[in-house]
Amino acid sequence: QDAYLARVPLARAGTPLDAAEVVRWLALDAHYITGEVLRLDGGRWLA
């Protein structure tokens, strides 16, 4: 796990709460989003 976290810019593993916050954010009426892929990986895809 340490080797994986060394490659994650936020330096921590995601939690179920992280995913729940994204779902809550998307459920708000104020957002106008279609066809988007949201990566919940702590920025790893950038590294």
C-alpha positions as a Markdown table, in Angstrom:
| # | Residue | x | y | z |
|---|---|---|---|---|
| 1 | Gln | 0.0 | 0.0 | 0.0 |
| 2 | Asp | 2.9 | 2.4 | 0.7 |
| 3 | Ala | 4.1 | 2.0 | -2.9 |
| 4 | Tyr | 0.7 | 2.8 | -4.3 |
| 5 | Leu | 0.2 | 5.8 | -2.0 |
| 6 | Ala | 3.6 | 7.1 | -3.0 |
| 7 | Arg | 2.2 | 7.6 | -6.6 |
| 8 | Val | -1.0 | 9.4 | -5.4 |
| 9 | Pro | -0.6 | 13.2 | -5.1 |
| 10 | Leu | -3.0 | 13.4 | -2.2 |
| 11 | Ala | -1.0 | 10.7 | -0.4 |
| 12 | Arg | -4.0 | 8.8 | 0.9 |
| 13 | Ala | -6.5 | 6.2 | -0.1 |
| 14 | Gly | -10.0 | 7.2 | -1.1 |
| 15 | Thr | -12.8 | 6.4 | 1.2 |
| 16 | Pro | -16.5 | 5.6 | 0.7 |
| 17 | Leu | -17.2 | 9.1 | 2.0 |
| 18 | Asp | -15.1 | 10.5 | -0.9 |
| 19 | Ala | -17.4 | 8.7 | -3.4 |
| 20 | Ala | -20.5 | 9.7 | -1.5 |
| 21 | Glu | -19.5 | 13.4 | -1.6 |
| 22 | Val | -19.2 | 13.2 | -5.4 |
| 23 | Val | -22.6 | 11.5 | -5.7 |
| 24 | Arg | -24.1 | 14.2 | -3.5 |
| 25 | Trp | -22.5 | 17.0 | -5.5 |
| 26 | Leu | -23.8 | 15.5 | -8.8 |
| 27 | Ala | -27.3 | 15.2 | -7.3 |
| 28 | Leu | -27.6 | 18.9 | -6.7 |
| 29 | Asp | -29.9 | 20.7 | -9.1 |
| 30 | Ala | -27.4 | 23.5 | -9.8 |
| 31 | His | -25.1 | 21.3 | -11.9 |
| 32 | Tyr | -25.3 | 20.9 | -15.7 |
| 33 | Ile | -23.0 | 17.9 | -16.5 |
| 34 | Thr | -23.4 | 15.3 | -19.2 |
| 35 | Gly | -21.0 | 12.7 | -20.5 |
| 36 | Glu | -18.2 | 13.3 | -18.0 |
| 37 | Val | -15.9 | 10.8 | -16.4 |
| 38 | Leu | -15.0 | 11.8 | -12.8 |
| 39 | Arg | -11.9 | 10.2 | -11.5 |
| 40 | Leu | -11.9 | 9.5 | -7.8 |
| 41 | Asp | -8.2 | 8.6 | -7.6 |
| 42 | Gly | -6.6 | 11.4 | -5.6 |
| 43 | Gly | -4.9 | 12.7 | -8.7 |
| 44 | Arg | -3.1 | 9.5 | -9.5 |
| 45 | Trp | -3.9 | 9.7 | -13.2 |
| 46 | Leu | -1.9 | 13.0 | -13.3 |
| 47 | Ala | 1.2 | 11.4 | -11.8 |
